[in-house]
Amino acid sequence: MKTAPESSPAGKPLIIPIFIMNRGCPQRCVFCNERVAAGNFSPKITREFFDAQVASYLRWSKDKKRSVEIAFYGGSFTGLPEKEQEQLLAWGNAYIQKGLVTSMRISTRPDTIDENQLMFLRAGGVRTIEIGAQSFNDRVLRDINRGHDAQAIVRAIQCIRSHGLKSGLHLMVGLPGDTKESFLQTLNRTVELRPDTARIHPVVVFQDTALAEEFRAGRYRPLSLEEAVDGCRLAWETLAPAGISIIRFGLQLTPEMKKEGAVLAGPLHPSFGSLVYSAVFYSAVRKRLGDIPETVKTLRFTIAESDQSHFRGFGGKNIRAIKNLYPDAQIVIDSVRGQLPGHLLLAVGKGKITCLDIPGII
């Protein structure tokens, strides 16, 4: 089964995902059901499957100048037997040597990274390591059965950086025992560590997990969709200005998620990322509108053509909200093909034009 490409904008690498499922993990987190979250992949990766997956993505890509990365996701790559790690990296290196793939990336646990492991990975063609952090709150990490503390994450990121590799953090919003305050502390700690990238998704309650039992017993309440979007908006507004690229919000829907009973509860939405970006745009615009009287007759926004949908909001939600604030104003939206994404111009009536830049939108 092939999943949709993770990053499609020009300038970003094409990611070819190879899922190793739960393998390499010493225990199972309370929220984890990899077969539902990632898809029903075989736990054993064969050379035939590997080659077919890579070939499929290479055929899909229209931009032959775009960099391509093979990514080993799911489970903990560095927890696999060393011989299997060597084999998987050798398969990937065959494509690097042919010039078809640029590099490889892995995802793993912070407590399975050390100096020797990093030298092995770098020599094997790995250039990016994503760490499953989830939270920097030790109590939350205990509650979700991560098996490591926050300091392990710090050590891992520092060690990765010392070896000249790129780093990424995977964070979650709405974890058991987490609060808005402790989640903000996690975001601030992330800013201090300055990983290259982050991916963030809200907790969804899957069947056959310890969290499902907590949910059924009434001991866990998942975030509402609105709460989850707001938490991810906060993440953007904290991380993006620090130069940390957020490469994904929310889970990609798999066929398994659509099956009856697979998802018990939680803020699962097919366009979750779009909801977050729309919230980011509205929050930024709302702050700029704060000093403009509600009696104005015209609000003219000039935006990049690529920002149209995010600026308007899902189903036109943002425009309706602005109209509610300025019921007598005519709202005009001009989209410009060559305008820089994230850069907005606002003209009020016949008055001066003010500028607004949203960090991280490129």
LUMLOMAR-212815 format. One record per residue (C-alpha): residue number from 1; residue in one letter; x, y, z. Coordinates in pm, 1 decimal, always signed. Layout:
<pt NUM, "A", <X, Y, Z>>
...
***
This chain:
<pt 1, "M", <+0.0, +0.0, +0.0>>
<pt 2, "K", <+137.6, +339.2, -100.5>>
<pt 3, "T", <+78.4, +648.5, +107.5>>
<pt 4, "A", <+59.0, +1000.8, -33.7>>
<pt 5, "P", <+387.7, +1190.1, -52.1>>
<pt 6, "E", <+468.3, +1370.5, +268.8>>
<pt 7, "S", <+605.2, +1690.7, +117.5>>
<pt 8, "S", <+501.8, +1811.5, -223.8>>
<pt 9, "P", <+596.8, +2182.2, -240.2>>
<pt 10, "A", <+884.3, +2271.0, -467.7>>
<pt 11, "G", <+1217.5, +2287.4, -291.4>>
<pt 12, "K", <+1127.1, +2023.6, -35.4>>
<pt 13, "P", <+1246.8, +1665.8, -67.9>>
<pt 14, "L", <+1031.1, +1384.8, -193.8>>
<pt 15, "I", <+998.9, +1143.3, +99.6>>
<pt 16, "I", <+970.4, +772.4, +21.1>>
<pt 17, "P", <+837.1, +606.0, +339.2>>
<pt 18, "I", <+933.5, +253.3, +436.7>>
<pt 19, "F", <+742.0, +149.6, +749.2>>
<pt 20, "I", <+910.6, -87.8, +990.7>>
<pt 21, "M", <+595.3, -90.3, +1206.9>>
<pt 22, "N", <+645.6, -143.5, +1584.3>>
<pt 23, "R", <+974.2, -324.7, +1546.7>>
<pt 24, "G", <+1269.9, -203.3, +1750.0>>
<pt 25, "C", <+1050.2, -68.4, +2029.8>>
<pt 26, "P", <+1113.9, -220.7, +2374.9>>
<pt 27, "Q", <+758.0, -146.5, +2486.5>>
<pt 28, "R", <+434.5, -10.0, +2352.7>>
<pt 29, "C", <+310.0, +342.5, +2421.3>>
<pt 30, "V", <-46.4, +370.1, +2550.0>>
<pt 31, "F", <-168.3, +539.9, +2230.9>>
<pt 32, "C", <+8.1, +320.2, +1976.1>>
<pt 33, "N", <-159.9, +98.0, +1720.2>>
<pt 34, "E", <+79.2, +111.2, +1425.6>>
<pt 35, "R", <-137.4, -103.4, +1199.3>>
<pt 36, "V", <-414.1, +154.2, +1216.5>>
<pt 37, "A", <-191.6, +463.7, +1224.7>>
<pt 38, "A", <+52.1, +370.7, +946.5>>
<pt 39, "G", <-132.7, +105.0, +751.2>>
<pt 40, "N", <-136.7, -271.1, +735.7>>
<pt 41, "F", <+221.5, -323.6, +625.3>>
<pt 42, "S", <+406.4, -651.1, +667.2>>
<pt 43, "P", <+638.9, -657.8, +970.5>>
<pt 44, "K", <+909.7, -805.4, +745.7>>
<pt 45, "I", <+1047.0, -577.4, +474.4>>
<pt 46, "T", <+1148.8, -773.5, +167.1>>
<pt 47, "R", <+1378.0, -648.0, -108.4>>
<pt 48, "E", <+1091.2, -689.6, -353.3>>
<pt 49, "F", <+864.2, -461.7, -148.1>>
<pt 50, "F", <+1142.9, -210.2, -88.0>>
<pt 51, "D", <+1225.2, -179.3, -459.1>>
<pt 52, "A", <+858.4, -156.7, -556.2>>
<pt 53, "Q", <+794.5, +121.4, -303.1>>
<pt 54, "V", <+1091.9, +325.1, -420.1>>
<pt 55, "A", <+1007.2, +276.4, -787.6>>
<pt 56, "S", <+646.3, +380.5, -729.6>>
<pt 57, "Y", <+744.4, +712.7, -572.3>>
<pt 58, "L", <+1012.4, +784.3, -830.1>>
<pt 59, "R", <+754.1, +735.4, -1106.7>>
<pt 60, "W", <+513.5, +970.7, -923.7>>
<pt 61, "S", <+763.2, +1255.4, -898.3>>
<pt 62, "K", <+748.3, +1492.9, -1193.7>>
<pt 63, "D", <+1039.9, +1710.3, -1080.5>>
<pt 64, "K", <+1352.8, +1512.2, -1161.9>>
<pt 65, "K", <+1576.2, +1781.7, -1006.3>>
<pt 66, "R", <+1407.2, +1749.3, -668.1>>
<pt 67, "S", <+1599.9, +1578.0, -388.0>>
<pt 68, "V", <+1468.6, +1238.9, -280.8>>
<pt 69, "E", <+1497.4, +1075.6, +60.9>>
<pt 70, "I", <+1417.3, +722.7, +170.4>>
<pt 71, "A", <+1264.3, +736.6, +518.6>>
<pt 72, "F", <+1239.2, +446.1, +761.9>>
<pt 73, "Y", <+933.4, +530.8, +971.6>>
<pt 74, "G", <+740.4, +357.5, +1246.0>>
<pt 75, "G", <+900.0, +163.3, +1528.4>>
<pt 76, "S", <+1259.5, +245.9, +1623.0>>
<pt 77, "F", <+1516.4, +191.9, +1349.5>>
<pt 78, "T", <+1813.4, +183.8, +1586.2>>
<pt 79, "G", <+1636.9, -80.0, +1795.8>>
<pt 80, "L", <+1643.3, -326.9, +1506.2>>
<pt 81, "P", <+1911.0, -597.9, +1498.0>>
<pt 82, "E", <+2232.9, -451.7, +1356.6>>
<pt 83, "K", <+2235.1, -692.2, +1060.4>>
<pt 84, "E", <+1889.1, -577.0, +956.7>>
<pt 85, "Q", <+1988.6, -210.3, +986.2>>
<pt 86, "E", <+2288.9, -280.6, +763.2>>
<pt 87, "Q", <+2071.6, -457.9, +507.4>>
<pt 88, "L", <+1810.3, -181.5, +486.5>>
<pt 89, "L", <+2074.6, +90.1, +455.1>>
<pt 90, "A", <+2254.7, -111.7, +186.6>>
<pt 91, "W", <+1932.4, -131.8, -16.7>>
<pt 92, "G", <+1891.0, +244.5, +15.0>>
<pt 93, "N", <+2254.1, +310.0, -74.6>>
<pt 94, "A", <+2210.0, +121.7, -399.4>>
<pt 95, "Y", <+1973.7, +400.6, -509.8>>
<pt 96, "I", <+2202.6, +674.0, -375.5>>
<pt 97, "Q", <+2492.7, +536.0, -579.3>>
<pt 98, "K", <+2274.3, +540.5, -891.9>>
<pt 99, "G", <+2189.1, +904.9, -829.6>>
<pt 100, "L", <+1816.6, +829.5, -790.0>>
<pt 101, "V", <+1804.0, +904.6, -416.5>>
<pt 102, "T", <+1987.4, +1180.5, -229.0>>
<pt 103, "S", <+1998.5, +1041.9, +124.6>>
<pt 104, "M", <+1811.3, +850.4, +393.1>>
<pt 105, "R", <+1637.1, +944.4, +715.1>>
<pt 106, "I", <+1521.0, +735.2, +1007.3>>
<pt 107, "S", <+1287.7, +773.6, +1302.2>>
<pt 108, "T", <+1382.2, +624.4, +1636.3>>
<pt 109, "R", <+1374.5, +655.7, +2013.6>>
<pt 110, "P", <+1605.7, +898.0, +2194.4>>
<pt 111, "D", <+1736.5, +629.1, +2428.4>>
<pt 112, "T", <+1867.9, +411.2, +2143.9>>
<pt 113, "I", <+2110.2, +674.8, +2010.4>>
<pt 114, "D", <+2478.6, +684.3, +2100.1>>
<pt 115, "E", <+2809.6, +788.7, +1941.9>>
<pt 116, "N", <+2882.4, +453.6, +1777.8>>
<pt 117, "Q", <+2530.3, +426.1, +1641.3>>
<pt 118, "L", <+2548.9, +771.9, +1487.0>>
<pt 119, "M", <+2882.6, +701.9, +1318.1>>
<pt 120, "F", <+2733.3, +382.2, +1175.6>>
<pt 121, "L", <+2423.7, +565.3, +1047.2>>
<pt 122, "R", <+2619.3, +849.8, +891.1>>
<pt 123, "A", <+2851.4, +607.4, +715.1>>
<pt 124, "G", <+2542.3, +423.8, +592.5>>
<pt 125, "G", <+2394.0, +725.6, +413.7>>
<pt 126, "V", <+2159.9, +859.0, +682.5>>
<pt 127, "R", <+2152.3, +1238.4, +697.5>>
<pt 128, "T", <+1842.4, +1307.5, +910.5>>
<pt 129, "I", <+1724.7, +1147.3, +1235.0>>
<pt 130, "E", <+1376.4, +1210.7, +1368.5>>
<pt 131, "I", <+1332.9, +1148.7, +1738.6>>
<pt 132, "G", <+1004.9, +1036.5, +1891.3>>
<pt 133, "A", <+989.1, +1286.3, +2176.7>>
<pt 134, "Q", <+610.9, +1335.4, +2222.9>>
<pt 135, "S", <+664.5, +1554.2, +2531.7>>
<pt 136, "F", <+933.0, +1709.6, +2752.2>>
<pt 137, "N", <+726.1, +1655.4, +3066.2>>
<pt 138, "D", <+858.0, +1356.3, +3265.0>>
<pt 139, "R", <+520.4, +1286.6, +3426.0>>
<pt 140, "V", <+349.6, +1275.5, +3087.2>>
<pt 141, "L", <+624.6, +1049.8, +2949.6>>
<pt 142, "R", <+565.9, +808.2, +3239.3>>
<pt 143, "D", <+189.1, +816.1, +3187.8>>
<pt 144, "I", <+219.0, +719.9, +2822.4>>
<pt 145, "N", <+476.3, +445.5, +2890.7>>
<pt 146, "R", <+755.3, +593.5, +2681.1>>
<pt 147, "G", <+1028.2, +428.1, +2888.2>>
<pt 148, "H", <+1263.3, +728.5, +2887.5>>
<pt 149, "D", <+1276.5, +1073.9, +3041.5>>
<pt 150, "A", <+1303.1, +1420.6, +2886.1>>
<pt 151, "Q", <+1678.3, +1436.2, +2938.4>>
<pt 152, "A", <+1718.8, +1142.7, +2699.7>>
<pt 153, "I", <+1564.2, +1359.4, +2426.7>>
<pt 154, "V", <+1803.5, +1644.1, +2504.3>>
<pt 155, "R", <+2106.6, +1415.1, +2488.4>>
<pt 156, "A", <+1991.0, +1260.0, +2161.4>>
<pt 157, "I", <+1940.2, +1594.0, +1983.6>>
<pt 158, "Q", <+2273.9, +1727.2, +2105.0>>
<pt 159, "C", <+2451.4, +1410.2, +1996.1>>
<pt 160, "I", <+2288.2, +1413.1, +1652.6>>
<pt 161, "R", <+2391.4, +1773.3, +1599.2>>
<pt 162, "S", <+2750.7, +1702.6, +1707.9>>
<pt 163, "H", <+2777.2, +1449.1, +1424.6>>
<pt 164, "G", <+2662.8, +1699.9, +1162.3>>
<pt 165, "L", <+2328.5, +1530.0, +1104.3>>
<pt 166, "K", <+1990.5, +1699.4, +1072.6>>
<pt 167, "S", <+1742.5, +1640.0, +1353.2>>
<pt 168, "G", <+1365.9, +1631.9, +1385.1>>
<pt 169, "L", <+1127.2, +1597.3, +1678.5>>
<pt 170, "H", <+789.1, +1430.1, +1682.4>>
<pt 171, "L", <+554.5, +1595.5, +1934.9>>
<pt 172, "M", <+195.9, +1521.3, +2035.1>>
<pt 173, "V", <-77.4, +1745.3, +2170.0>>
<pt 174, "G", <-350.9, +1613.4, +2399.7>>
<pt 175, "L", <-147.3, +1340.1, +2569.6>>
<pt 176, "P", <-279.3, +1189.1, +2893.4>>
<pt 177, "G", <-189.3, +1417.3, +3183.3>>
<pt 178, "D", <-75.4, +1697.4, +2952.0>>
<pt 179, "T", <-212.6, +2050.3, +2983.9>>
<pt 180, "K", <-192.7, +2360.4, +2769.5>>
<pt 181, "E", <+72.3, +2493.2, +3008.1>>
<pt 182, "S", <+289.1, +2180.7, +3000.4>>
<pt 183, "F", <+251.0, +2155.5, +2623.1>>
<pt 184, "L", <+375.7, +2513.4, +2593.2>>
<pt 185, "Q", <+672.0, +2415.9, +2811.5>>
<pt 186, "T", <+743.3, +2133.2, +2565.0>>
<pt 187, "L", <+731.9, +2381.2, +2277.5>>
<pt 188, "N", <+965.0, +2622.4, +2456.8>>
<pt 189, "R", <+1209.7, +2340.5, +2529.5>>
<pt 190, "T", <+1197.1, +2248.2, +2163.0>>
<pt 191, "V", <+1288.0, +2605.9, +2070.1>>
<pt 192, "E", <+1587.2, +2587.1, +2305.7>>
<pt 193, "L", <+1712.2, +2268.1, +2136.5>>
<pt 194, "R", <+1654.0, +2401.1, +1782.6>>
<pt 195, "P", <+1591.4, +2081.5, +1586.9>>
<pt 196, "D", <+1573.4, +2133.9, +1212.2>>
<pt 197, "T", <+1216.1, +2008.9, +1186.7>>
<pt 198, "A", <+915.0, +1904.3, +1390.3>>
<pt 199, "R", <+601.1, +1709.9, +1317.9>>
<pt 200, "I", <+300.6, +1743.2, +1546.8>>
<pt 201, "H", <-24.4, +1557.5, +1571.0>>
<pt 202, "P", <-305.0, +1533.0, +1824.5>>
<pt 203, "V", <-374.6, +1213.6, +2014.1>>
<pt 204, "V", <-635.0, +990.5, +1852.4>>
<pt 205, "V", <-779.1, +693.4, +2042.3>>
<pt 206, "F", <-724.1, +375.3, +1840.6>>
<pt 207, "Q", <-872.4, +35.2, +1909.9>>
<pt 208, "D", <-663.5, -225.3, +2092.0>>
<pt 209, "T", <-457.7, +23.7, +2290.7>>
<pt 210, "A", <-419.2, +92.8, +2661.4>>
<pt 211, "L", <-555.1, +440.7, +2591.9>>
<pt 212, "A", <-873.1, +288.2, +2450.2>>
<pt 213, "E", <-935.7, +124.5, +2786.8>>
<pt 214, "E", <-872.3, +454.7, +2966.3>>
<pt 215, "F", <-1115.1, +625.8, +2731.1>>
<pt 216, "R", <-1386.1, +365.0, +2782.5>>
<pt 217, "A", <-1342.1, +393.1, +3159.9>>
<pt 218, "G", <-1383.5, +770.5, +3140.9>>
<pt 219, "R", <-1030.6, +838.7, +3263.1>>
<pt 220, "Y", <-914.1, +1000.9, +2940.4>>
<pt 221, "R", <-1084.8, +1274.1, +2738.8>>
<pt 222, "P", <-937.9, +1343.9, +2395.3>>
<pt 223, "L", <-916.5, +1697.9, +2267.7>>
<pt 224, "S", <-1198.6, +1834.0, +2059.1>>
<pt 225, "L", <-1113.6, +1921.9, +1700.6>>
<pt 226, "E", <-1114.8, +2290.9, +1791.2>>
<pt 227, "E", <-882.9, +2234.7, +2088.6>>
<pt 228, "A", <-643.1, +2026.8, +1879.3>>
<pt 229, "V", <-627.6, +2286.6, +1602.5>>
<pt 230, "D", <-566.5, +2560.3, +1858.4>>
<pt 231, "G", <-285.0, +2360.4, +2020.4>>
<pt 232, "C", <-117.0, +2309.9, +1683.2>>
<pt 233, "R", <-163.5, +2678.0, +1600.2>>
<pt 234, "L", <+18.8, +2757.3, +1922.8>>
<pt 235, "A", <+294.3, +2518.8, +1814.9>>
<pt 236, "W", <+331.8, +2701.2, +1484.0>>
<pt 237, "E", <+341.2, +3042.1, +1649.1>>
<pt 238, "T", <+609.8, +2918.8, +1888.7>>
<pt 239, "L", <+831.3, +2709.4, +1661.7>>
<pt 240, "A", <+813.8, +2877.3, +1320.2>>
<pt 241, "P", <+958.1, +3214.8, +1434.4>>
<pt 242, "A", <+1252.1, +3018.3, +1581.3>>
<pt 243, "G", <+1329.8, +2875.8, +1236.4>>
<pt 244, "I", <+1201.3, +2524.7, +1311.9>>
<pt 245, "S", <+1021.8, +2385.7, +1006.7>>
<pt 246, "I", <+699.9, +2200.5, +1086.9>>
<pt 247, "I", <+677.3, +1934.9, +818.1>>
<pt 248, "R", <+341.1, +1787.1, +915.6>>
<pt 249, "F", <+35.9, +1853.0, +1129.7>>
<pt 250, "G", <-195.4, +1563.5, +1206.9>>
<pt 251, "L", <-209.0, +1203.7, +1096.1>>
<pt 252, "Q", <-248.0, +1100.0, +736.7>>
<pt 253, "L", <-566.7, +899.2, +704.5>>
<pt 254, "T", <-506.7, +534.5, +620.9>>
<pt 255, "P", <-765.2, +286.0, +492.3>>
<pt 256, "E", <-742.8, +110.8, +829.9>>
<pt 257, "M", <-855.4, +429.3, +1009.4>>
<pt 258, "K", <-1174.6, +429.8, +804.5>>
<pt 259, "K", <-1275.0, +82.1, +917.5>>
<pt 260, "E", <-1558.9, +48.5, +1164.6>>
<pt 261, "G", <-1434.7, +67.1, +1524.3>>
<pt 262, "A", <-1070.3, +140.8, +1437.7>>
<pt 263, "V", <-1085.5, +496.2, +1576.2>>
<pt 264, "L", <-1280.6, +530.1, +1900.2>>
<pt 265, "A", <-1243.8, +905.0, +1954.2>>
<pt 266, "G", <-1025.1, +1205.9, +1897.7>>
<pt 267, "P", <-970.1, +1495.5, +1656.6>>
<pt 268, "L", <-920.2, +1301.9, +1333.2>>
<pt 269, "H", <-990.0, +1509.9, +1022.8>>
<pt 270, "P", <-895.1, +1449.0, +657.1>>
<pt 271, "S", <-774.9, +1809.9, +621.4>>
<pt 272, "F", <-633.5, +1865.9, +969.5>>
<pt 273, "G", <-322.3, +2043.7, +842.9>>
<pt 274, "S", <-533.9, +2287.1, +641.7>>
<pt 275, "L", <-741.1, +2363.3, +950.8>>
<pt 276, "V", <-423.9, +2450.1, +1141.3>>
<pt 277, "Y", <-283.2, +2674.1, +868.5>>
<pt 278, "S", <-618.2, +2849.5, +838.6>>
<pt 279, "A", <-613.6, +2911.0, +1214.0>>
<pt 280, "V", <-257.7, +3046.8, +1186.3>>
<pt 281, "F", <-365.0, +3293.1, +917.0>>
<pt 282, "Y", <-675.4, +3405.6, +1103.7>>
<pt 283, "S", <-487.0, +3454.0, +1430.5>>
<pt 284, "A", <-225.0, +3669.5, +1257.6>>
<pt 285, "V", <-483.7, +3874.1, +1069.2>>
<pt 286, "R", <-700.4, +3915.0, +1377.8>>
<pt 287, "K", <-408.9, +4066.7, +1569.4>>
<pt 288, "R", <-344.1, +4314.1, +1287.0>>
<pt 289, "L", <-713.2, +4408.3, +1272.5>>
<pt 290, "G", <-714.3, +4487.5, +1645.8>>
<pt 291, "D", <-642.4, +4857.2, +1593.3>>
<pt 292, "I", <-881.3, +4907.5, +1302.8>>
<pt 293, "P", <-1226.3, +5049.0, +1394.0>>
<pt 294, "E", <-1528.3, +4835.6, +1303.8>>
<pt 295, "T", <-1679.6, +5127.8, +1111.3>>
<pt 296, "V", <-1440.8, +5099.2, +814.8>>
<pt 297, "K", <-1606.0, +5054.9, +478.0>>
<pt 298, "T", <-1341.4, +4854.1, +292.4>>
<pt 299, "L", <-1082.7, +4594.6, +387.3>>
<pt 300, "R", <-862.3, +4497.7, +93.8>>
<pt 301, "F", <-626.2, +4204.8, +139.2>>
<pt 302, "T", <-354.6, +4124.5, -111.6>>
<pt 303, "I", <-222.0, +3772.0, -69.1>>
<pt 304, "A", <-16.4, +3515.2, -254.5>>
<pt 305, "E", <-220.0, +3296.2, -485.3>>
<pt 306, "S", <-92.9, +2988.8, -300.3>>
<pt 307, "D", <-230.1, +3127.9, +30.1>>
<pt 308, "Q", <-588.2, +3162.6, -92.6>>
<pt 309, "S", <-739.9, +2858.1, +75.0>>
<pt 310, "H", <-557.4, +2903.8, +405.9>>
<pt 311, "F", <-642.3, +3272.8, +420.4>>
<pt 312, "R", <-1012.3, +3213.7, +352.6>>
<pt 313, "G", <-1026.0, +2927.4, +599.8>>
<pt 314, "F", <-1194.8, +2589.9, +574.9>>
<pt 315, "G", <-1532.0, +2648.6, +412.4>>
<pt 316, "G", <-1472.9, +3025.9, +417.1>>
<pt 317, "K", <-1464.9, +3031.0, +797.8>>
<pt 318, "N", <-1204.5, +3307.6, +826.2>>
<pt 319, "I", <-1388.3, +3541.9, +588.6>>
<pt 320, "R", <-1713.1, +3494.8, +780.1>>
<pt 321, "A", <-1531.9, +3570.5, +1107.1>>
<pt 322, "I", <-1381.6, +3889.6, +963.8>>
<pt 323, "K", <-1721.8, +3990.5, +827.7>>
<pt 324, "N", <-1872.2, +3945.9, +1173.6>>
<pt 325, "L", <-1610.4, +4185.4, +1312.0>>
<pt 326, "Y", <-1670.2, +4439.5, +1034.5>>
<pt 327, "P", <-2034.8, +4395.7, +929.3>>
<pt 328, "D", <-2043.9, +4717.4, +720.6>>
<pt 329, "A", <-1715.1, +4662.1, +540.3>>
<pt 330, "Q", <-1664.8, +4534.1, +190.2>>
<pt 331, "I", <-1398.2, +4263.3, +205.7>>
<pt 332, "V", <-1185.9, +4244.5, -107.2>>
<pt 333, "I", <-925.4, +3971.5, -162.6>>
<pt 334, "D", <-668.8, +4012.5, -436.7>>
<pt 335, "S", <-445.9, +3714.5, -502.4>>
<pt 336, "V", <-113.2, +3766.2, -676.3>>
<pt 337, "R", <+70.5, +3481.4, -845.9>>
<pt 338, "G", <+419.4, +3621.3, -779.7>>
<pt 339, "Q", <+365.3, +3739.8, -423.0>>
<pt 340, "L", <+572.0, +3577.5, -150.0>>
<pt 341, "P", <+370.9, +3316.9, +47.9>>
<pt 342, "G", <+291.9, +3429.7, +401.3>>
<pt 343, "H", <+320.6, +3796.9, +305.0>>
<pt 344, "L", <-7.9, +3989.2, +323.9>>
<pt 345, "L", <-91.6, +4349.9, +243.6>>
<pt 346, "L", <-393.5, +4514.6, +407.7>>
<pt 347, "A", <-544.1, +4839.4, +280.7>>
<pt 348, "V", <-813.0, +5000.6, +497.7>>
<pt 349, "G", <-1051.9, +5217.3, +301.2>>
<pt 350, "K", <-838.1, +5460.8, +105.6>>
<pt 351, "G", <-583.1, +5475.6, +385.2>>
<pt 352, "K", <-232.4, +5342.3, +406.5>>
<pt 353, "I", <-134.4, +4984.5, +339.6>>
<pt 354, "T", <+5.2, +4775.9, +623.4>>
<pt 355, "C", <+208.9, +4457.9, +584.6>>
<pt 356, "L", <+186.9, +4128.6, +766.4>>
<pt 357, "D", <+434.1, +3842.0, +743.8>>
<pt 358, "I", <+355.1, +3498.6, +884.4>>
<pt 359, "P", <+681.2, +3325.1, +986.2>>
<pt 360, "G", <+753.1, +2987.5, +833.4>>
<pt 361, "I", <+508.2, +3007.4, +543.3>>
<pt 362, "I", <+716.2, +2936.2, +233.6>>
***
